[in-house]
Amino acid sequence: MKFYFITGAQDLYGEETLRLVAKNSRAIVNGLNKAETLPFKLELKNTAISDSAITEVMLEANSDPDCGGIITWMHTFSPAKMWIEGLRLLDKPYLHLHTQFNREIPWDEIDMDFMNLNQSAHGDREHGFMAARLRKPHAVAAGYWKDAETQEKIADFMAAAAGVMEGRKLRCARFGDNMRNVAVTEGDKIEAQIKLGWQVNSWGIGDLCDMMREVPDKAVDAEFEAVCEKYELCTDDISEVKNQLRITIALRGFMKENKISAFVTGFQDLHGMKSLPGMASQLLMAEGYGFGAEGDWKTSCLTRVMKVMAEAKKTPGGTTFMEDYTYNLKKGDETVLGAHMLEVCPSIAADKPKIEVHPLGIGGKEPPARLVFESGESEAINVTLVDMGGRLRMIVQEISTIPPIHHMPNLPVAATMWRPKPDMLSASEMYIYSGGAHHFVLSQQLTYADMARFAEMVGIECVRIGDGVTMEALKQTLLINEVASRLGI
């Protein structure tokens, strides 16, 4: 992926000024690309000095499949009426960079030629007004372009944009339907595709079983050797481990063949399967695929998008499908135990995961293999996406993950614990009041700011639960969002 860098100017200052504008713009782009702090490269476009040129480059950005978005900067004063049609037509993520070529004012040499050339201080305000006037979703980053803080702002924008662009090509495979009678995992797939680009379609579990039968034993054996090098084998049931690896290979091949990057399974539709895809789902999540249990396509797609965003940010930790299972309500030490039946991504593991086989107690199939581990200590977020009827709501719960406070010898699952912010009881009340789902994506790599930036780009509601947020403030936010939605704002 690449991002277009578009410098704004005008032709009133003469050819020499425009030559310097182009030269300085090239220096900025080359400097940012060489700094290696951005997850994607910038591509400098011709200086925008007319409405036709601006519209042309915006349409080029729209049609270029490798373009993840645009970054604009006004080197001189750029009359904003020129930008109306181009910005109106733009449908890629958009960052307005407010910087200038020189760090300091050259006190002894400054003259009117310098002033005419270096007008970002008010040229960017003219440009900013038009984006605001058009109600164009965009980000603004202010700071000197050589500073790490400014480059970090650009990188954060690129990470969110990567999530947006991933969504526009994201395809999710549903093997079976949602878990029967469950409400929160339902949702309007058409609305999700309109707003987010996510294509969600179903396949029969028999399609997967057919591909499993075609997997050569040699491929399973090779996968077994690779997995045993990465994880600790702690079971004698090699047959079930290889069964999960056969599912892994078949699923991987199925998704590559159909250009799918997220999938869901359910334990109520396993005809022809020996066991529920447990370790298979974990291994594929570790490769970057999105996953949702019990037919939860929203969380599956969100997992994929957040993994792409996290990869772009290059931050330590992991991102995984997750569910809160039970509470520890000891006063002063209230915590949440998070896990799932089987499917938690090993990217959050604090130590080397173990391969184990245990009965599941649900689904009526043979005991499945799974990766068993605990997560470590980290600041993190839990992100859920719910359909409120006519609109999507993203809820971001800020948490601190900790290793489980006691050993749990009879619970053979991947587990983590966390302390919600501002505190567990208040956070739980706010989460439930907001309609948050029991499935979500836990990320040690992303923050609320990352998800809010993404939500703004795609035009969906985003609610924060964390330090400083009260139930009264949350209710007010939800009310305002409801009114804005009904007014079509």
BAGUZA-732749 format. One record per residue (C-alpha): x, y, z. Coordinates in steps of 0.1 Angstrom, whole numbers, padded with zeros to 4 digits, always signed. Example, Ala and Ser with C-alpha at 12.3 -4.5 7.8 and 13.67 -1.06 7.14 Angstrom:
% residues 2
+0123-0045+0078+0137-0011+0071
This chain:
% residues 489
+0000+0000+0000+0010+0036-0006-0003+0070+0003-0005+0100-0021+0012+0132-0008-0005+0162-0023+0009+0197-0018-0014+0226-0023-0003+0260-0038-0015+0284-0065+0000+0300-0096+0001+0337-0084+0036+0336-0071+0054+0326-0104+0073+0296-0117+0103+0300-0093+0080+0297-0062+0063+0267-0076+0097+0251-0084+0107+0256-0048+0073+0242-0036+0079+0210-0056+0115+0207-0044+0106+0211-0008+0077+0187-0011+0100+0161-0026+0124+0166+0003+0097+0160+0028+0084+0129+0011+0119+0115+0007+0127+0123+0043+0096+0107+0057+0102+0076+0035+0138+0073+0046+0130+0077+0082+0113+0043+0082+0089+0054+0109+0059+0051+0086+0043+0017+0079+0037+0026+0042+0055+0047+0016+0044+0081+0004+0041+0089-0032+0045+0125-0042+0020+0139-0067+0023+0170-0088+0017+0203-0069-0021+0210-0069-0026+0245-0083-0060+0242-0101-0094+0226-0095-0091+0203-0125-0057+0191-0113-0070+0185-0078-0101+0166-0090-0079+0145-0113-0056+0134-0085-0085+0126-0062-0101+0104-0089-0067+0088-0094-0065+0080-0057-0100+0065-0058-0092+0042-0087-0057+0031-0076-0061-0002-0057-0027+0003-0041-0036+0038-0027-0046+0036+0009-0054+0073+0012-0041+0108+0007-0021+0133+0028-0025+0170+0020-0003+0199+0029-0005+0236+0019+0030+0249+0013+0016+0283+0001-0019+0297+0003-0041+0275-0018-0076+0289-0024-0100+0263-0010-0127+0266-0036-0103+0247-0059-0106+0217-0036-0144+0214-0034-0151+0190-0062-0120+0169-0055-0127+0165-0018-0163+0159-0025-0155+0130-0048-0127+0115-0026-0136+0082-0010-0102+0072+0005-0090+0080+0040-0077+0116+0042-0051+0132+0065-0044+0170+0066-0008+0175+0076-0002+0209+0092+0035+0214+0090+0061+0237+0072+0093+0230+0054+0115+0250+0077+0116+0244+0115+0125+0280+0125+0121+0314+0112+0153+0327+0095+0153+0359+0115+0181+0377+0096+0172+0366+0061+0134+0366+0062+0118+0387+0034+0085+0388+0015+0097+0361-0009+0102+0338+0020+0068+0348+0034+0050+0341+0001+0066+0307-0002+0061+0295+0034+0025+0302+0041+0015+0269+0057+0005+0287+0089-0025+0302+0072-0027+0282+0040-0036+0251+0060-0064+0270+0077-0079+0279+0044-0077+0242+0034-0090+0231+0068-0120+0252+0065-0131+0236+0033-0128+0200+0048-0149+0212+0078-0174+0230+0055-0178+0198+0034-0182+0177+0066-0155+0155+0051-0143+0128+0076-0106+0134+0080-0077+0135+0104-0055+0165+0112-0019+0162+0123+0001+0193+0134+0038+0193+0140+0072+0196+0123+0076+0169+0098+0110+0157+0110+0098+0152+0146+0091+0117+0158+0058+0128+0174+0046+0142+0140+0057+0110+0122+0039+0089+0148+0006+0108+0140+0010+0101+0103+0018+0064+0111-0014+0062+0133-0034+0076+0105-0020+0051+0081-0027+0022+0105-0064+0032+0107-0065+0037+0070-0051+0002+0065-0080-0012+0085-0105+0008+0064-0090-0004+0031-0088-0040+0044-0125-0038+0051-0133-0029+0015-0119-0062+0002-0126-0083+0033-0146-0115+0027-0158-0135+0056-0169-0172+0053-0197-0184+0076-0198-0222+0081-0233-0225+0095-0254-0198+0110-0254-0179+0142-0259-0199+0174-0296-0205+0178-0316-0179+0197-0286-0157+0204-0293-0120+0197-0261-0100+0198-0242-0120+0172-0270-0112+0146-0268-0081+0125-0275-0065+0091-0248-0078+0068-0260-0055+0040-0254-0024+0062-0220-0038+0072-0210-0041+0036-0223-0006+0028-0205+0011+0057-0174-0011+0061-0171-0031+0029-0173-0064+0046-0187-0092+0024-0202-0119+0046-0214-0151+0029-0221-0187+0040-0207-0220+0029-0218-0255+0039-0196-0273+0064-0195-0301+0037-0175-0278+0015-0148-0278+0042-0151-0315+0048-0145-0322+0011-0113-0302+0011-0102-0320+0043-0104-0353+0025-0082-0340-0002-0054-0329+0021-0024-0353+0016-0010-0371+0047+0024-0357+0039+0011-0322+0042-0003-0330+0076+0029-0346+0087+0049-0315+0076+0025-0292+0094+0028-0314+0125+0066-0310+0126+0064-0272+0122+0037-0269+0149+0057-0291+0174+0087-0268+0169+0067-0237+0177+0045-0251+0205+0050-0277+0233+0033-0311+0225+0016-0322+0258-0007-0350+0246-0006-0386+0234-0036-0381+0211-0015-0374+0180-0045-0384+0158-0066-0355+0171-0037-0330+0168-0033-0341+0132-0070-0338+0127-0068-0302+0137-0039-0297+0114-0059-0312+0085-0086-0287+0092-0060-0259+0093-0046-0269+0059-0081-0273+0044-0094-0240+0058-0062-0221+0047-0065-0235+0012-0103-0228+0011-0098-0192+0021-0069-0186-0003-0089-0201-0031-0119-0179-0024-0099-0148-0013-0113-0150+0022-0096-0134+0052-0120-0141+0080-0142-0170+0090-0167-0182+0116-0177-0216+0129-0203-0230+0152-0207-0261+0174-0243-0266+0162-0233-0274+0126-0204-0299+0126-0219-0326+0103-0190-0346+0090-0164-0332+0114-0146-0353+0140-0142-0323+0164-0148-0286+0166-0120-0266+0148-0102-0255+0180-0065-0254+0175-0071-0249+0138-0089-0216+0145-0061-0206+0168-0033-0213+0143-0051-0194+0115-0057-0164+0138-0020-0164+0145-0014-0161+0107-0036-0130+0107-0070-0144+0097-0101-0131+0115-0122-0155+0135-0156-0155+0153-0172-0183+0172-0208-0194+0171-0214-0176+0138-0203-0142+0150-0193-0126+0117-0190-0091+0131-0163-0101+0156-0146-0122+0130-0143-0093+0105-0133-0069+0133-0105-0093+0144-0091-0093+0109-0093-0055+0105-0077-0049+0139-0049-0074+0131-0041-0055+0100-0041-0022+0119-0019-0037+0146+0006-0050+0121+0008-0015+0106+0015+0000+0140+0043-0025+0147+0035-0025+0184+0043-0054+0207+0016-0078+0220-0012-0096+0203-0048-0092+0190-0074-0119+0194-0110-0130+0194-0121-0130+0231-0150-0135+0255-0154-0126+0291-0164-0158+0310-0166-0151+0347-0158-0126+0375-0136-0126+0406-0156-0103+0429-0132-0102+0458-0135-0066+0471-0106-0045+0461-0094-0071+0436-0123-0074+0411-0111-0090+0379-0125-0106+0348-0115-0141+0336-0114-0141+0298-0112-0172+0276-0133-0191+0252-0141-0228+0247-0110-0231+0225-0104-0203+0201-0080-0176+0215-0051-0164+0194-0016-0174+0207-0003-0139+0198-0012-0128+0234+0006-0158+0251+0031-0148+0277+0049-0182+0274+0052-0210+0249+0017-0225+0244+0010-0261+0250-0009-0285+0227-0034-0304+0247-0065-0325+0240-0095-0324+0264-0133-0330+0263-0153-0300+0254-0186-0307+0270-0206-0290+0242-0212-0298+0206-0214-0336+0209-0181-0343+0191-0148-0359+0201-0124-0340+0224-0106-0313+0203-0070-0303+0205-0063-0267+0215-0034-0244+0225-0034-0238+0262-0016-0207+0276-0019-0176+0297-0014-0140+0287+0008-0115+0304+0006-0080+0318-0003-0052+0294-0025-0022+0287-0052-0033+0263-0086-0027+0248-0117-0048+0243-0136-0038+0212-0171-0050+0203-0193-0041+0173-0231-0043+0177-0260-0036+0154-0284-0011+0170-0309-0013+0142-0301+0012+0115-0266+0018+0127-0235+0001+0140-0220+0009+0174-0184+0003+0183-0177+0001+0220-0141+0003+0232-0134-0008+0268-0100+0001+0282-0085-0026+0304-0052-0038+0320-0045-0074+0314-0028-0095+0340-0017-0131+0343-0044-0152+0360-0041-0146+0398-0043-0183+0406-0034-0215+0388-0064-0233+0373-0054-0269+0368-0088-0280+0357-0094-0253+0331-0075-0264+0299-0081-0233+0278-0062-0202+0267-0069-0177+0295-0063-0141+0305-0075-0118+0332-0081-0081+0332-0091-0052+0353-0115-0029+0334-0113+0009+0337-0124+0030+0355-0132+0000+0377-0148-0034+0371-0183-0027+0384-0187+0007+0368-0172-0005+0336-0196-0035+0335-0226-0013+0341-0216+0010+0313-0207-0018+0289-0241-0035+0295-0260-0002+0293-0243+0004+0259-0254-0030+0246-0219-0045+0244-0216-0081+0232-0201-0110+0250-0177-0115+0221-0151-0089+0213-0116-0084+0201-0089-0080+0227-0058-0061+0216-0027-0053+0234-0014-0034+0204-0041-0009+0196-0057+0019+0217-0091+0037+0219-0076+0065+0198-0068+0040+0170-0103+0026+0170-0119+0061+0172-0099+0072+0142-0110+0041+0123-0147+0046+0133-0146+0082+0121-0132+0072+0088-0160+0047+0081-0187+0068+0097-0199+0046+0126-0206+0054+0162-0177+0049+0187-0181+0048+0225-0153+0048+0250-0154+0032+0285-0123+0040+0306-0107+0062+0331-0127+0095+0336-0159+0081+0320-0190+0081+0342-0224+0065+0337-0239+0100+0335-0214+0111+0308-0219+0078+0289-0257+0082+0289-0253+0117+0275-0230+0105+0248-0253+0077+0238-0283+0101+0237-0264+0126+0215-0254+0098+0192-0289+0085+0190-0303+0120+0181-0275+0125+0156-0283+0092+0140-0320+0100+0136-0311+0134+0121-0288+0117+0096-0257+0135+0109
